[in-house]
């Protein structure tokens, strides 16, 4: 489906086949496509003389980048929230003097409603540089939506903090920390590439003509992206600290287990020695020799038992004094 709006008329139209024509310099056409078919891309490129290769390859890019200057064609990595999930998509912007084409790689309610909102806003404000302001509004709303994404990332970081605070050893928690840290790093790189693209536009290195107001507004978009990169850096540092704290908790738990094992081993060793002494004495008198000490004494059995008990008690108090029992 092709959604477009022709200014100054300002009527938003959705069509399967129709493509608006730019008859004169007083008209401005804004076109929005979601997950376009090959036929739609072919007709758009033929009508406005864009190179088709950009429309076919932009979904493969890992970060925002500029394809060409004349016409201005660039891909923008976009993050947004939908159904309480962080979504990522590619937006392709293709611009000529009186034409702005925005292509989203995925269908979403967010982008469709955004296009309608921007058309209404542009009609209400009656801006002269409609091309520049339409581009600014799209980029501004995209940057503002990133804050919702960052809030969701922050909620996930807080959930991990709660898990770490409980001091429980959960292997999945480490995976969650590593995955979230990688996501923050990847998003930070992509936002940086987007910020560089905005910097290129606001510096006047593209065919887009910016008046003083638009220049200030583009600065605002650039500063917003830089601020979001800083927030992602802070979240990555928090995750790094959480990983170190969690590693410390694991080491402490292992040390505690090792200490408990040593205590058990000491107790077992003490009991083994205490039992071994009477056993050793008893084994001596269990030998089948004719001549042995106290063998014929009427008090030999009592003396042997008392000796074993006394030695056992002495060993018990020795180990107890050392703290082994």
N, C-alpha and C positions, 0 to 999 in steps of 0.2 A: 504494500500500500504506500502511495505517495501522498504526503501531507504538505501543503504549501500555502503561502500567503503572499498576495501581491499588494504592495503599497504604492500609492496612498490609499487604495481601496480598503485594505485591511481585513478582507474577508478570508477566514481560514477554510480551506477546502481539502477534502480527502478523496482521492481518486485512484483507480487501479491502472488507468491508462493515460489520463490527461496530464500534460506537462505545460506549465505556463510559459508564455513567450515574453521576452523583454523587447517591447516595441520602440521605446525611446528612453532617453537618459533620465527622465523624470520618474520612471517606475523602478521599483526595487522588489526583487523576488527572493523570498526565503523558503527553502525546501528542506523537509525533514523526512528521512527514510529510516526504518528499523529493519534490520536483517534483510536488506533488499535482494531481490532475485537478480539473476544475470541479465534478464531482459530490461528491468528497471534501470540497472547500472548502464547498460548500453544506450538506452534512450536519453538518460541524463547527460552522459558524456558526449553524445552526438549533438544534442541540442545546445549545450553550453561550451562545447569544445574543451572538455577536460580529458586528460590522459587516463584511459581505463585501468592501466596497470596499478595506479595508486588505490583505486577502489577495490582491487582484488587482493592486494598484499597488506593492507593496513592492519588486519586482524592478527598478523604474525609478529607485529612489533612488541618488544618487551618494555618499551618506555616511550614517552612522548617524543616526537621528532618532526622536523620540517622536511617536506619532500621537495617543494619547489617555491620560487618567489613570484614568478609571473606565469600563470596565476598562483596565488598563495594557497598552498595545499599542505596541511599538516595533520598529524594524528595525535590525539590527546587521550591519555589513559584516565579513565573516570571511575571513581569509587562512589557508591551510593548505598543506601539502606532500602531493602525491600523485604517484607515479611519477616522483619527482625533478623535478617541475615545481611552480612556484608557482601555486596555484589561488586564485580569488576567488569568493566566493558571498555571497548575501544570506540572513540568518537573521531570520525574523519571530517575535517572542515576543508571545504573547497570554495574559494572566493574569487570573483572577478569584480569589475567595477560596480555592476548592479545585481549581482547574483551571490547568494550565500547558500551553500548546500551543506547540510549536516547529516552525517550517516552514522547510526548507532549499530554496532555489530549484533546486539541482542535486543529483543523486544522487551519493553518494560513500561509499566504504568507511569513510573517516575518521569521518564524522558518525554513521553507523549503529553502528559499534563504540563510539563515544563515548557514545551514548545507553545502550547496554547496560552499559557500565562504570559510568556514573553511577547507574543504577538499582541495581546490585549494591552500590555504595559506600554509597548512601543507606540500603539495607536493613541493612547491617552496622553503621552508626553509630547507628541508631535516633534520629534527630533529631526534635525536636518540631515545629519550624517547617519541615516538609518542603518546602513551596512555596519558601520563601526559600533553603534550602540547595540545592535542585535548580537554581534559577536561578544561584546563586553558582557551583556546580560547572561549569555549562555555560560561564559567562562566564570563569571561571578557566582552564579547559582551553583555551578559545579564545585567551585572552591568552598562555598558555604556548606554544601552538603557533606564535605569531608569532615566537618566538625562532628556530625552525627556518627560518622564512621569511627572517628577518634574516641567519641564517648563510648561506643560499643567496645572498642579495644581496651579502654580504661576499665570498663566493667569486668572484662575478662581478666585483666591484670589484678583487680581487686579480689576476684574469686580465687585466683592463684595465691594471692597474699593470705587469704583466709585458710587455704589448705596448708600453706607453709606454717602458719601460726599454730595450727593444731599439732605440729611436730610429729605427724604420722608419716611413715615411710610408704609412699605410693609410687611405684615406677611410672605410672601414667602421668603423674605430676611433672616429672622431668620432661617427658615428651611434650606436654602442653606448654611448658616454659620455652623449650627450644623452638617449637613450631610458631608460637606467638612472636618470639624474638625475630625469627626469620621473616615473618609477615610484616613486622614493623620496619625491618631493614629494607625489604623489597618495596614497600609503599613509600618509604623515605626517598629511595633512589628515583622512583617514578615521579614523585612530587617535585623533586629537584629538577628533573628533565622538563617537567611542565613549567616550572618557574623560569628556567632558561628560555623556553619558548616565549613566554609572556615578556621576558626582558627583551628579546629580539624584536617583538612587535612594538613595544612601547618606545624603543630606541629609534624607531623609524626606519628599520632595516628591511621592511616589507612594503609592498605597494599600498597597503592600507594607510590612508591619510587620517591622522589623529589631531583633533583640535585640542585646545588647552584642557577642557573639561574631561575629554576622553583620556588624555594622557594621565591626568590625576587619578582617574578611575582605574586605569590599567595598573598604575602604581599600587593601588589598593589591593588589586587581585594578586599582584606579585608579593606584596608584603604579607598577605594572608597565607599564601603558599609557604613562604619562608617561616612564618610563625608555626604552621602545622608541622613542618619539618623539625623545628625545635621541639615541639611536643612529642613527636615520635622518637626523637633522640632521648628525651627524658624517660619515656616509657621503656625504651631499650635498656637504659641504664638501671631502671628499677628492676627489670627482669633479670639483668646480670647480677644485681645484688641479691635478688630472691634465689637465684641459682646457687650463689655462694653460700647463702644462709642455709639453704636446703642441704647442700653438701656438708656443711658443718653439723647440721642436725643428724644426718646419716652417720657421720664419723663419731659423733657423741653417742648415738645409739649403739653403734658397733663396739665402741669402747666400753659402754655399760654392759653389753652382753659378754664381752671378753672378761670384764671384771667379775661378773656374776659366775662365769665359768671357772675362773681362778679360785673363787671362794668355794665352789662345789668341789673342785679338785683338792683343795687343802683339807676340806672336811673328810673326803674319801681317803686321802693319804693318812690323815691322823687316825681314823678308825681302822685302817689296814694295819698300821704299825701297832696300835693297841691290841688288836686281835692276834697279830703275828707273834708277839712275845709269849703269851700263854700257849699258843699253838706250838711254838718251838720247844718250850719246856715239856709239854705233853708228848711231843714226838720223840724227845730223848728217852722218856720213860716208857715209851712204846716199843723200844728196841728189845729184842730177845737175847739179852746178855745175862749171864748168871750173876756177875758181880757188878753192882751199881750202887751209888751212894743212896743211903736211906731205904734201900730196897727191902731189907728185913726189919726195918724199924717199925714199931707199932704206931708211931706218929708220922711216918713218912708221907702218907696220903694227905693228912691235914696240913703238914708243913708245905707240901708242894702246892696245894690249893691256895693257901694263904699267901705264898710267895707270888703266885700268878696274879692274885687279886691286888696285892700291894704294888707290884710292878705296873699293872694296868692303871691303877689309880694315879700313880706317880706320872705315868706318860700322859694321862688325861689332863692333869693339872698343868703339865709342861706345855702341851699344845694349846690349852685354854689360855694360858698366860701369853702365848704368842698371838692369840687371836685366831687360831686356825679352827677352833671349835666354839 
